[in-house]
């Protein structure tokens, strides 16, 4: 058991599950070896309609801050592995800035052919700013996205994120699944966001 080294860089991309029934969702994803893309994100998301999966490049020492906002359950992959799958970092631009105006103007003047190409870029562009009474600012998460679903094996997972109270039960569940031939086993390290320790 040890803490992450104090570094402001990360070789990992982290996917956290939603807050609703997070443990069940987490275990289902791992049992199936598949993260489903269920939402569209980015510029004009309702128009481009491309479903994607979100990841964070936040340094390991700040994972605790991320899970406090999101959920206590997640999966960490090697950044280079996800890049090979097509994952890309997000480009953040400021709302009502000159860049924002240019982006809007360009998107309004595209031909049908170029529109399809532009729609491949739009999911990776976020417009940060204030929207009514709420603020949309997530630059600190250093977000990446991947279009479509992601299939993976235990060998692709660098570590799992889950509270320490669930470690033993999860390891037993996966070991039994492997023994019975009904599911994968994750022998990777487990990170406890409640104590900030990585358990080998």
C-alpha positions in Angstrom: 0.0 0.0 0.0 1.4 3.4 -1.0 0.5 6.9 -2.1 1.0 8.2 -5.6 4.1 10.2 -6.2 3.7 14.0 -6.2 3.6 14.7 -9.9 1.6 17.2 -11.9 1.7 14.9 -15.0 -0.2 11.7 -15.6 0.3 8.6 -17.8 -3.2 7.6 -17.2 -6.7 8.4 -18.3 -9.5 7.8 -15.8 -13.1 7.0 -16.5 -15.5 7.5 -13.5 -19.0 6.0 -13.5 -22.1 8.1 -12.7 -23.3 8.7 -9.2 -26.5 6.7 -9.6 -26.0 3.1 -8.5 -22.3 3.7 -9.1 -21.1 0.4 -7.5 -23.5 -1.7 -9.6 -22.6 0.2 -12.8 -18.9 -0.1 -12.0 -19.1 -3.9 -11.5 -21.3 -4.4 -14.6 -18.8 -2.5 -16.8 -15.9 -4.6 -15.5 -17.8 -7.9 -15.8 -18.7 -7.1 -19.4 -15.4 -5.5 -20.3 -17.2 -2.7 -22.0 -17.9 1.0 -21.4 -20.9 2.2 -23.4 -21.1 5.7 -24.9 -24.5 7.0 -24.0 -24.2 10.8 -24.2 -23.1 13.4 -26.7 -20.7 16.1 -25.6 -19.0 19.1 -27.0 -19.8 21.9 -29.3 -23.3 21.7 -30.9 -23.7 18.2 -29.3 -27.4 18.1 -30.2 -26.5 18.6 -33.8 -23.6 16.3 -34.3 -25.1 13.6 -32.1 -21.9 11.6 -31.7 -22.0 9.6 -28.5 -18.7 9.5 -26.6 -17.0 8.4 -23.4 -15.2 10.9 -21.1 -11.9 10.4 -19.4 -9.7 12.6 -17.2 -6.0 13.2 -17.5 -5.9 14.7 -14.0 -2.7 13.8 -12.1 -3.0 10.9 -9.7 -2.4 13.1 -6.7 -5.6 15.0 -7.5 -7.9 12.0 -8.2 -9.4 12.6 -4.7 -10.6 16.0 -5.9 -12.1 14.4 -9.1 -14.0 11.6 -7.3 -15.4 14.1 -4.8 -17.2 15.8 -7.7 -18.0 12.7 -9.7 -18.1 9.2 -8.0 -15.9 6.9 -6.0 -15.7 4.2 -8.7 -13.7 4.3 -11.8 -11.1 2.7 -14.2 -7.7 3.9 -15.1 -6.2 3.1 -18.5 -2.8 3.9 -20.0 -3.0 7.1 -22.0 -1.0 5.7 -24.9 -3.4 2.7 -25.1 -6.5 4.9 -25.3 -4.8 7.2 -27.9 -4.4 4.1 -30.1 -8.2 3.6 -29.7 -8.9 7.2 -30.9 -9.1 9.1 -27.7 -8.3 12.8 -27.9 -7.9 15.6 -25.4 -10.5 18.4 -25.3 -10.0 21.9 -26.6 -11.5 24.4 -24.2 -12.4 27.8 -25.6 -14.0 30.7 -23.7 -17.7 31.5 -24.3 -18.2 34.9 -26.1 -14.6 35.1 -27.1 -13.3 35.8 -30.6 -12.5 32.1 -31.0 -16.1 31.2 -30.0 -17.5 33.6 -32.5 -15.3 32.2 -35.2 -16.3 28.7 -34.3 -20.0 29.6 -34.5 -19.6 31.4 -37.8 -17.7 28.6 -39.4 -20.2 26.0 -38.3 -23.1 28.0 -39.8 -21.4 28.2 -43.2 -20.4 24.7 -43.8 -21.4 22.6 -46.8 -23.0 19.2 -46.3 -19.7 17.5 -47.1 -17.6 19.6 -44.8 -20.3 19.5 -42.1 -19.6 15.8 -41.7 -15.9 16.5 -41.2 -16.6 19.3 -38.7 -18.9 16.9 -36.8 -15.9 14.7 -36.2 -14.2 17.6 -34.4 -17.1 19.1 -32.6 -17.2 16.5 -29.7 -13.7 17.5 -28.8 -14.4 21.2 -28.4 -16.0 22.6 -25.2 -17.1 26.2 -24.7 -16.3 27.2 -21.1 -18.3 30.0 -19.4 -21.3 31.0 -17.5 -24.7 29.9 -18.7 -27.5 31.6 -16.9 -27.1 30.9 -13.2 -24.7 28.0 -13.7 -21.1 27.8 -14.7 -19.6 25.3 -17.1 -15.9 25.2 -16.3 -14.2 21.8 -16.2 -10.7 22.7 -17.6 -9.1 21.4 -14.4 -10.3 17.9 -15.2 -8.0 17.8 -18.3 -10.7 15.9 -20.1 -10.3 13.5 -23.0 -13.0 11.8 -25.1 -13.5 8.7 -27.2 -16.2 8.4 -29.8 -18.2 5.2 -29.5 -18.0 2.3 -27.0 -14.8 0.9 -25.5 -14.1 -2.8 -25.1 -11.2 -3.9 -22.8 -9.6 -6.8 -21.0 -8.1 -6.9 -17.5 -4.7 -6.5 -19.0 -5.7 -3.1 -20.4 -6.6 -1.8 -17.0 -3.8 0.0 -15.0 -5.8 0.3 -11.7 -9.3 0.4 -10.4 -10.8 3.2 -8.2 -13.1 2.1 -5.4 -13.4 2.7 -1.7 -11.3 0.5 0.5 -14.4 -1.0 2.2 -15.2 -2.6 -1.2 -11.7 -4.0 -2.1 -12.0 -7.4 -0.5 -15.5 -8.0 -1.9 -14.5 -6.9 -5.4 -11.4 -9.1 -5.4 -13.4 -12.1 -4.2 -16.1 -11.5 -6.8 -13.7 -11.3 -9.7 -11.6 -14.3 -8.4 -14.8 -16.4 -8.2 -15.9 -15.3 -11.6 -12.6 -16.4 -13.1 -12.6 -19.7 -11.2 -16.2 -20.4 -12.4 -15.3 -19.4 -16.0 -18.0 -16.8 -16.1 -16.1 -13.5 -16.0 -12.7 -11.7 -16.0 -10.5 -11.2 -13.0 -8.8 -7.9 -12.2 -5.5 -8.5 -10.4 -4.4 -4.9 -10.9 -3.9 -2.4 -8.1 -6.9 -0.8 -6.4 -6.9 2.9 -5.5 -8.9 4.0 -2.4 -10.1 7.6 -3.0 -11.2 7.9 0.6 -7.7 7.4 2.0 -5.6 8.3 -1.1 -3.8 4.9 -1.1 -3.0 2.6 -3.9 -3.2 -1.0 -2.8 -1.2 -3.5 -4.8 
